[in-house]
């Protein structure tokens, strides 16, 4: 395991500096696992880190973060019979995400619509979608770990996506983005897997060659 590459990815995509909670700007080491989260996506990586880091959380600049008392494991849903498996769609989902994860800006990044519906916390009917850039980060993490994985949507109240290694306790938890049925009410670029796979960026006429 290349720890330098692992930490770079965790600080860049999971425990980012651009978030409200100071404690989540750090990467925590506990019981042989590394935890990193921005509150919307959580990475849990089982690996051998230096013994002196056990029980400690560090910011990107190397400073200790004593305020990180987050119980990361408590938010990970268990497995239920009604969970929705996605493992047979991993290849399509990975390819779809790769095409659209850069689209959108700020808090309105592109999402993948899995054509599932549910009720948000206000009780409104919505599509259950997931931010493409978060899924891209998850795929990058498992690529770095060189581990195959399973995917499922929890049937619990969170409707979170759980991506779990087949070979270790490493996993990624991605929270859903509740997307309105009404297309006009959406603020994010929204794609089904098929739409993302078929997506082709518009080419500005200014950038076209004379023969196009």
N, C-alpha and C positions, 0 to 999 in steps of 0.2 A: 504494500500500500504506500503510495506516494503522499505522505502527510501534507506536504507543502501544497500540492495541487488540491487535496481535499479541503484544507482550510481556506484556500483562495476561493473555491466554489461556495463553501458555506457562508463566508463573509459577504461574498458578492451577491448571492441569490437567496439566501435564507435569513441569516442574522444581519440584515442590512442596517446601515447607519440612518437611512431615511425612514424612520418610523418614530412613533410617539414614545413608546415605553423604553426607558433607558436600559432596563434589565435584559430586554430582548435583543439589544445590540451586541450581545456577547454570545460566545459559544461555551457550552457547559460540558464538563466531563464528570461522569457519574457511573460507577459500577461497570466499567468497561465499555461504556457507550458515550458517544458525542452527540449533543443535542443542539440544534440551531433552528430558530423560528422567527418569523415576523408577525405571528398571530394569524396568518392566513395559510401558510404552508410550514410544515414541520419536517425536519430531517432527523432521523435517528440512525446513527452509524455505529455498528459494533466493530471496534478495532483496537489494536494495541497502541495506545498513546503513552507518552512518558509518565512514569509513575508519579512524579511530582505534580502533575496536573489533576490528579484524582480529587474530586469534590470541589473543583474550582471552575470559575467561569472567567473568560478573558475577552477583552475587546480586541478589535482588529489591530490596534496599535501596541498590543501586548500588555496593556494595563489590566489588573484584576478588576472584576466587577462583583463586589461583595453583595450587591443588592439583588443578584439573580437567585431567587428562591423558588423559581417556577417549577411546578411538578408536571413536567412534560408528559409523562406516561399516562397521567390521569385523563387526558383529552383523547387518547387513542381508543376508538370503539372496538369492542370485542367482535367476534364473528357470530353472525346469526343466520338462521336458515333462509331468511328472506333477503339477505344481501344479494346485490345484483353483480354477477361476475362479468368482468371485462377482459379476462386473460386472452380469450380467443380473438380479441380485436386489438391487441397490443401493436402489431406491425402496422395496421392501418392508422391507429391513433398516433403512433410515433411519426409516421410520414405526414399525417395531416398537421400535427403540431409544428413540425419543422417548416411547413410552408407559411404559416400565419402568425407565429409567436411574436414576431417583431411589430405587428400591426397594432394601431391604437397608441394613445399617449397617456402618460400619467396614470390616473386611477381608472382610465377607460381603455385598458388593454383588451385585445381580442380574446374571445372566449369560445370554447368548443361546446356545442349543443349536442348532448348525447340522446336527445329526443325522449327525455324522461321528465315527468312533471311531479311537483310536490307543492307543499305549502310552506311559505317562508314563516319567520317568527311572528309576523303580524297576522298570519292566517290567510294570506292572499295566495291564490294559485299562480305558480310561476314555472318556467322551465328551469331545470337543474343543469347549470353549465359550469365549466371550469376554465380558469384563466390559462390560456395556452402557454404563456411564458413560464408559469409555475410548473406545468407538466414537462416543458422542455428542460427545466432545471432538474426535475426528478429523473428524467431519462439520462441526462448528463451524469448525474450522481451514480446511477447504477452502471453506466458505462465505465466510469472511473473505478468502481468497485469490481467490475468484471463479473457481475452476478446477474443471473436471470431472476425474474420476479413475477408475481401475480398481481392482478388489479381487481378491485371490487368497489362498489358503492355501498356504503353502510346503510342498512335499513333503519338505523336509529334516527333520532330526531335531527342530528347534524347533517345527514345525507353526505357525509364526507367521503372523499375518495381515499382508499387505503392501498398503497403500493408496497408489497412486502417481498423481501428477498426469499429465494428458495433455499439459500445456503447459510443464512445467518439471521440475527435479530434486527438487521438493518431494515428500515422502512421509511416511507414518506407519507405524510398525511396532508391532503389538500382540501381546503374548505370550498364549498360550492359558491358560485356567484348566482344569485337569484335573478333571472332574466324575465322581463315582462313578456306576455304573449303578444301584446301590441307592438309591432315592429317600430312604429313611430315613437314609442316611449323608451326605446333602447338607446343607451349612450355608448355602448361598446360594439365594435365589429363582432358579429355573431355568425358562426359557421357550424353546420353539421360536419361530421367526419367526411362525408362524401363531397360537400361543398368545399371544404378546405383542401381535399386532395385534388380537386379540379380548379383551385384558385390560380389565377394568373394575374400578376400585378399589371396595372395599366401603364402603358408606355407613353410618356409625354411626346407630343409631336415635335417638340423642340429637340429632343434627344435622338430622334430618328435619323438614320442616314438618308442621303439623297435618293437612294434606290428603293426605299421602303414605302 
